[in-house]
Each structure stands twice: as structure tokens, then as C-alpha cells.
């Protein structure tokens, strides 16, 4: 019950701080002209969003750090190596996203960092992740409990970490295309992993990781006050990459890597729709979807943006709940 009380306190504090952060940050971003440039290939409804402030990820990135500091100073949490890894990945990907966003703002386009530069940065993150994790006694292995498999990855483990971090961050980033969509889906995925971390008594600092994730969930809820339709601010790559990084890092730390494909199932589907569309156009010179990723396909069908977001949220909730039911009771 003590951990639950701490988690609820952290969630509430994260919400309050992010709500205040939004009130303070949005006027500043408008003043410095930190505005989103919408791509020309997006439909007319999205063109109306051109000029909306971006870098909104800061609204839910800063509050969890403040909350953790308060809890740490009160002696309510301990900074284990596992929690440090997750916070490191969270901040490192936030920094990568911030640089990408700032370049887009500066040059008024959607190009940002070059892919090779992103990959170098992501490689450095994965190497640091691996060094901290293994030096603290983490196992460089993959467990597939469904089939009772334990696979030692050895030297290939850093490659696996790089793949999971890169794939997850890009999947979350691709999904960030409608007001509130990515934030709402992230809440459900993070809540699922908070429960998983809470029950992962076999890892060091599991309860502190859960508290951090609850804090982040509360902060995202506060962010959604400003990001649901019609959005007053976008999270940008600053937010989406940070969220993807936390999800992947937590999945690895708790040894629930494959669960991520289900818990973050909507992110996976969105990414697959983009890959399928790209292959179909390149190889067969035809489209499978009216527009990719999938949420744009539904827009082209004439669905209202808020309706698409609600349907995707429900799908994300069902997938996250199903993964938890399997992991806890089956």
C-alpha cells in the first residue's frame, strides 16, 4: 500500500506540475516563434495547424524530474542503477528530439537531423545503456516465457538494445500525427509497464521505476490538457522520442521485451502501415492505404480527427490490458 500511495502521489504531483508547466511554456514558445511547420502532403485540415507551437514534450519531461527530486530528498525513493538507466534514456532521447525539433524550427521545414547523425546518437545511447546495465549485473539474454526459452545474446546484446530503442522511438514518433493520439496511447502503455515494474520483484529498484512511470503518466495527462483537439501545442520529437525511449528501456529492464509488441500494439500497427505503403509504392507502384501511417488513412476516409483518436485509444487500452492479463494471471 505504501508503494501505491507513493505512486498516486507522484501521479498527482506530475499532473499538477505539467498543467502549470503548460501555462508557463506555451506563451514562451509562441514568443520565441518555436512553431511547427506542417508538411505540404498532409491534407487541408492539417494545414490549419501550421504554426502551432512545438517542443511541448518539455511539459511532461521536466515535471517527472522535479517529482523524483522531491521524493528523493524526502527519502521516499532510491536511485538504483536500473532507474538511472531509464532516466538516462529518457533524457538522452529527449535531447536528441530537441535538437531535431530546433533544426526544424530554425529552418522552417521538417528535415531536422540527418538519419546518419540520429543513428550515431542512438548507437551511443545503446552502448551507454549496455555498459551500465551489464556492469550492474544485468543479463545479456532474452527470455521468451511463452515457449520457455532463454536465449543468451552475448556480444549481440548491444545490437538488440539498439534495435529495440530505435524501433520503439521511431514507432512512437510515427504515431504522433493527430491531436492527443500519441499522448493517450503512451499513457496506456506506460501504465501497463508501471504495473509490470511494480510486480518485477526480481529486479533492483522495481518499485522506484513504477513510481517514476506513474509520475510520467500524470505529467502526460497534464500535457493532454493542451494537446487534445484542437491542440494548442505539439509534443514534437522532443516528446515522442523520449516516450519511446522510456518504453523500450523499461521493457528491457523488466525482461518484458516481447510484451512491448502487444502493449504498444497500436504503435507497431502504425509503423507497419507505413512500411507496407512504402514497399507497395516502391515495388508495385500502387498504394495499399489512401495515406500512411494508418491514422491518415482514416482521415482520408472522412473520419473526424477526434473519432480516430478515440478508436485508437480504445485499441491501445485493450491491447495493454490483454498483455497485462496474460503476464499476471495466465
C-alpha angles and dihedrals in degrees: 000000000000091000090047091052091049091047094051091046090050092047092050094046091048090052094049094046094048092047089054091042090056093052090052100039104046095063090047093052090049091050094052089043094240092164134157120248108213117216116250093231092064116096126268094263089062093048087068087064092061109124096026110143116261133192086076090142086085087072091069099027099061100044096060090053091051091047092049090050091052092048092045093051089049090052091242095126138026126220103237122182090252093055090046090054092052093046090047092052090045093054097037093055090042088055091048090050092046092055090048092049094046092053090051090050093046096050097032095234140094099250102096119156120004115253094244091054091051091050092051090051091047091048090054090050092051093048092051089046090052095047095051093042098048095040088056091055099266116158118243091217142105120228119203101189094180089069097024093246128154112188120190107213098183112170090007093062096089088052090052090050091049091049095049094045093046095044094047097045092049092046092053090044092052091051092055095092107106132053109276095352101114094037094053094046091048091054091057094045093046092048089054092051091045088059091045092050090047090057096041095098089160093073129070116256095007094150092049090052089052091051091051091050092049088051091052091048091054090049092052090050087055089049091053088063085075102027105053117099118327089032118213090191139014124224092224124194086305089071104030095050091046091052093047090049093052092049093050094043092049092048090054096043093050092043091240097118097137091047086068090073089062102032089049092034095134090054088052093049092049090052094046091051089056092047092047091048092049094049092046092052096043098044106025101023092230138098128246093190128035086238134349143266098048098253089062090052090060090047090055088052087061100257118152114250094238091051092053091050092050093050092048091047090053091049090049092049093050093048094047091046092047092052091050093049090052094045096046108032109018 
